[in-house]
């Protein structure tokens, strides 16, 4: 098992700079601790995340972070492709690949809302069909030796090309947000991309998604799967509950993403960080407890390549979160690293 950060930005600051600075602190610390990769959420096109401190463009953040770090690879998690011209996305990604000296992952997804966003209007076609065409156009733009014509449904054009081409050949690795659609999982496998699975997915759902992905193509492997989880290491489970008391779960609760963790008879009103800790939705406590919980989750899902620690949240203080990351990498990660899917 390898380790990453999923910076799922949601800090509720009224000034964006404050949240961006805190997010940057986490990425710099992750780099110092030897964490291998970081994925930065983009919330610019999602109606449910219109907060003053949202991060609409992870690429800008990534290029600054690259100058402050040494080895960590970073990618947007994710760019909602139906809302952008694919050639612009391809160009931006290629520039980031150069500016980070090859420490850039491309991150793509469909986005939420079925393609209907009041602030941007209704998309001109099915958002999943647009996503698929955008992926193909971006890959072509990255790898075509000469200018090319594109006869697609949504972005037709002649003599197309981008400058520069990616530094990484044939192109940088690509992560795809996979949460609900079998079609997205299948495309991810067929293209040889990395599936990115959010922290709110129940272990059974993660297991089923990995199964769909693996059955779709010989290119798929468990080692390519990235799974985010809530992980918090401190003295004890009791102490973790105390430090995380009142942690904001608003976004996940309102979308119903945590409903699978509810016990029979319970409702969303019962959901809290303490509830998640007690019911397998978060791995928190002393190092042995956290290790046992993650190992059981790993075995239940059949195994995966990268565990992404969920960050970008005001869960506890910065000092407590930093200590948790340090403790995790010192006391838990070395034991988990021996696990092979």
C-alpha positions in Angstrom: 0.0 0.0 0.0 1.1 3.5 -0.8 -0.2 6.8 0.6 -1.7 10.1 -0.7 -3.8 13.1 0.4 -7.3 13.8 -0.9 -7.6 17.5 -0.1 -11.4 17.8 -0.2 -11.5 21.5 0.5 -14.3 22.5 2.8 -13.1 24.9 5.5 -15.8 27.6 5.7 -13.4 30.6 5.8 -14.8 33.9 4.5 -11.5 34.7 2.8 -10.2 32.2 0.3 -6.6 32.9 1.1 -7.0 31.5 4.6 -8.2 28.2 3.3 -5.7 28.0 0.5 -2.9 28.6 3.0 -4.1 25.8 5.3 -4.5 23.5 2.3 -0.9 24.3 1.3 0.4 23.6 4.8 -1.1 20.1 4.6 0.5 19.4 1.2 3.9 20.7 2.2 3.8 18.6 5.4 2.7 15.5 3.4 5.7 16.0 1.1 8.0 16.3 4.1 6.6 13.1 5.6 7.1 11.1 2.3 3.4 10.9 1.2 3.6 10.3 -2.5 0.6 12.1 -4.1 -2.1 14.7 -3.5 -5.4 15.3 -5.2 -7.0 18.7 -4.9 -10.8 19.0 -5.1 -12.3 21.5 -7.5 -15.6 23.0 -6.4 -16.1 25.7 -9.0 -18.9 24.1 -11.1 -20.8 22.4 -8.3 -23.8 24.2 -7.0 -23.5 22.6 -3.6 -20.1 24.1 -3.0 -20.5 27.8 -3.7 -18.5 28.8 -0.6 -16.3 32.0 -0.4 -13.2 29.9 0.0 -13.8 27.2 -2.6 -10.9 26.2 -5.0 -12.3 26.4 -8.6 -8.9 25.8 -10.2 -6.6 23.2 -8.6 -4.0 23.7 -11.4 -3.1 27.1 -10.1 -2.7 25.8 -6.6 -0.6 22.8 -7.8 1.9 25.0 -9.6 2.5 27.0 -6.5 2.7 23.9 -4.4 5.3 22.4 -6.8 7.7 25.2 -5.9 7.3 24.5 -2.2 7.7 20.7 -2.3 10.3 18.2 -3.5 8.7 14.9 -4.5 4.9 14.7 -4.1 2.9 14.4 -7.3 -0.3 16.3 -7.5 -3.5 16.4 -9.6 -6.9 18.1 -9.7 -9.6 15.9 -8.1 -11.3 16.6 -10.5 -11.9 18.9 -13.5 -15.5 18.4 -14.6 -14.9 18.0 -18.3 -18.4 18.8 -19.7 -18.0 22.4 -18.6 -14.7 23.2 -20.3 -13.3 23.1 -23.8 -11.1 19.9 -24.0 -8.3 21.7 -25.8 -8.0 24.2 -23.0 -8.0 21.4 -20.4 -5.3 19.6 -22.5 -3.2 22.7 -22.8 -3.5 23.6 -19.1 -2.5 20.1 -18.1 0.5 20.0 -20.4 1.7 23.4 -19.0 1.3 22.0 -15.4 3.3 18.9 -16.4 6.2 21.2 -17.5 5.9 23.6 -14.5 5.9 20.7 -12.0 8.8 18.9 -13.8 6.6 15.9 -14.4 5.0 15.8 -10.9 1.5 16.3 -12.3 -1.5 14.0 -12.6 -4.4 14.9 -14.8 -7.7 14.5 -13.0 -11.1 14.3 -14.9 -14.7 13.6 -14.0 -18.3 14.1 -15.1 -19.4 16.4 -12.3 -22.6 16.3 -10.3 -26.1 17.4 -11.1 -26.9 15.6 -14.3 -25.5 18.4 -16.4 -27.8 21.1 -15.0 -26.2 24.0 -13.2 -28.2 27.2 -12.9 -25.1 29.4 -12.8 -23.9 27.9 -16.1 -27.1 26.9 -17.9 -28.0 23.5 -19.3 -25.3 21.6 -21.1 -25.8 21.2 -24.9 -25.9 17.4 -24.6 -25.8 14.4 -22.2 -23.0 15.2 -19.7 -21.6 11.6 -19.8 -21.4 11.6 -23.6 -19.7 15.0 -23.4 -17.2 13.6 -20.9 -16.3 10.6 -23.1 -15.8 12.8 -26.2 -13.7 15.3 -24.1 -11.4 12.4 -22.9 -10.8 11.2 -26.4 -10.1 14.7 -27.7 -7.7 15.5 -24.9 -5.8 12.2 -25.4 -5.6 13.0 -29.1 -4.3 16.5 -28.5 -1.6 15.3 -26.2 -0.3 12.6 -28.5 -1.0 13.7 -32.1 2.2 14.3 -34.1 0.6 16.8 -36.4 -2.5 19.0 -36.5 -5.7 16.9 -36.7 -9.4 17.3 -37.6 -12.0 16.4 -35.1 -15.5 15.3 -36.2 -17.0 15.0 -32.7 -20.6 15.8 -31.7 -19.7 18.6 -29.2 -16.3 20.1 -30.2 -15.8 19.7 -33.9 -12.8 21.4 -35.5 -10.1 21.3 -38.2 -6.4 21.6 -37.9 -6.5 21.3 -34.2 -3.4 21.2 -32.0 -2.0 22.3 -28.6 1.3 23.9 -27.5 3.1 22.7 -25.6 2.8 18.9 -25.6 3.1 17.2 -22.2 6.6 16.8 -20.8 5.7 13.3 -19.7 5.6 10.9 -22.7 3.2 9.9 -24.1 1.3 11.9 -21.6 0.9 12.3 -17.8 -1.1 9.7 -15.9 -4.9 10.3 -15.5 -7.2 9.8 -12.5 -10.9 9.6 -12.9 -13.5 10.3 -10.2 -15.5 7.1 -9.8 -18.5 7.1 -7.4 -21.7 5.9 -9.0 -21.7 5.1 -12.7 -20.6 1.7 -14.0 -19.8 3.3 -17.3 -17.3 5.6 -15.8 -15.5 2.7 -14.0 -15.4 0.8 -17.3 -14.0 3.7 -19.3 -11.4 4.2 -16.6 -10.3 0.6 -16.9 -10.3 0.5 -20.7 -8.2 3.7 -20.9 -5.7 2.5 -18.4 -6.6 5.4 -16.0 -6.6 5.4 -12.2 -10.0 5.3 -10.4 -10.3 7.8 -7.6 -12.9 6.8 -4.9 -14.2 9.3 -2.4 -14.1 9.0 1.4 -17.9 8.8 1.8 -18.2 5.5 -0.1 -19.2 2.5 2.1 -16.7 -0.4 2.1 -19.3 -2.6 0.3 -19.6 0.0 -2.4 -15.9 0.4 -2.7 -15.6 -3.4 -3.1 -18.3 -3.5 -5.8 -16.7 -0.5 -7.7 -13.3 -2.2 -7.7 -15.0 -5.4 -9.0 -16.6 -3.5 -11.9 -13.4 -1.8 -12.7 -11.4 -5.0 -12.8 -13.8 -6.9 -14.9 -13.9 -4.1 -17.6 -10.3 -4.5 -19.0 -7.0 -6.4 -18.8 -5.4 -2.9 -18.3 -7.1 -2.6 -14.9 -5.3 -3.6 -11.7 -5.9 -3.1 -8.0 -2.6 -1.3 -7.7 -4.1 1.5 -9.7 -7.0 2.1 -7.4 -7.0 5.2 -5.1 -9.4 5.2 -2.1 -9.9 8.1 0.3 -10.7 7.5 3.9 -11.0 9.6 7.1 -7.9 8.7 9.1 -7.0 10.4 12.4 -4.3 9.1 14.8 -4.1 10.3 18.4 -3.8 8.7 21.9 -7.1 6.8 21.9 -10.5 6.5 20.3 -11.9 8.5 23.2 -9.4 11.3 22.5 -10.1 11.2 18.8 -13.9 11.6 19.4 -13.1 14.5 21.7 -10.8 16.3 19.3 -13.1 15.7 16.3 -16.4 16.6 18.1 -18.6 18.8 16.0 -16.7 18.2 12.8 -18.6 19.6 9.9 -20.2 16.9 7.6 -22.7 19.2 6.0 -21.8 18.6 2.4 -21.8 14.8 2.7 -24.9 14.7 4.8 -27.0 16.9 2.5 -26.2 14.8 -0.5 -27.0 11.6 1.3 -23.5 10.2 0.7 -23.2 8.8 4.2 -26.6 7.1 4.3 -25.1 3.7 3.7 -23.4 3.9 7.2 -26.7 4.3 9.0 -27.8 1.4 11.2 -31.4 0.2 10.9 -33.8 2.7 12.5 -31.3 5.6 12.5 -31.6 8.8 10.4 -29.3 11.4 9.0 -29.8 13.4 12.2 -27.8 10.7 14.0 -24.8 11.0 11.7 -21.8 12.7 13.2 -18.0 12.0 13.3 -18.4 10.0 16.4 -21.1 7.9 14.7 -18.8 7.3 11.7 -16.0 6.2 14.0 -18.3 3.7 15.7 -19.7 2.4 12.4 -16.8 2.0 10.0 -16.9 5.4 8.3 -13.7 6.7 9.8 -10.6 5.2 11.2 -9.6 7.2 14.3 -7.8 6.5 17.6 -4.5 5.1 18.7 -2.1 3.7 16.0 -3.1 0.0 16.6 -6.8 0.8 16.3 -6.3 2.8 13.2 -4.1 0.1 11.7 -6.6 -2.7 12.5 -9.5 -0.7 11.0 -7.7 0.1 7.8 -6.4 -3.4 7.4 -9.9 -4.8 7.8 -11.3 -2.3 5.3 -8.5 -3.3 2.9 -9.3 -7.0 3.2 -13.0 -6.4 2.9 -12.5 -4.6 -0.5 -9.9 -7.0 -1.8 -7.1 -4.5 -1.7 -6.1 -1.4 -3.5 -2.9 0.6 -4.4 -3.1 4.0 -2.6 -4.9 5.1 0.6 -5.7 8.8 0.3 -5.9 10.5 3.7 -8.8 13.0 3.6 -7.7 16.5 4.2 -8.8 20.1 3.5 -11.2 20.0 6.5 -11.4 21.9 9.7 -11.6 18.7 11.7 -9.7 19.5 14.9 -7.0 22.1 15.0 -4.1 22.4 12.6 -1.7 21.3 15.3 -3.9 18.2 15.9 -4.2 17.4 12.2 -0.4 17.8 11.7 0.3 15.5 14.7 -2.1 12.9 13.3 -0.4 12.9 9.9 3.1 12.6 11.5 1.9 9.8 13.8 0.2 8.0 11.0 3.3 8.0 8.8 5.6 6.9 11.7 3.4 4.3 13.5 0.8 3.1 11.0 2.0 3.5 7.4 5.1 1.2 7.7 2.8 -1.7 8.7 0.2 -0.9 6.0 2.9 -0.6 3.4 3.5 -4.4 3.5 -0.1 -5.0 2.3 -0.3 -6.1 -1.4 -3.6 -6.3 -3.3 
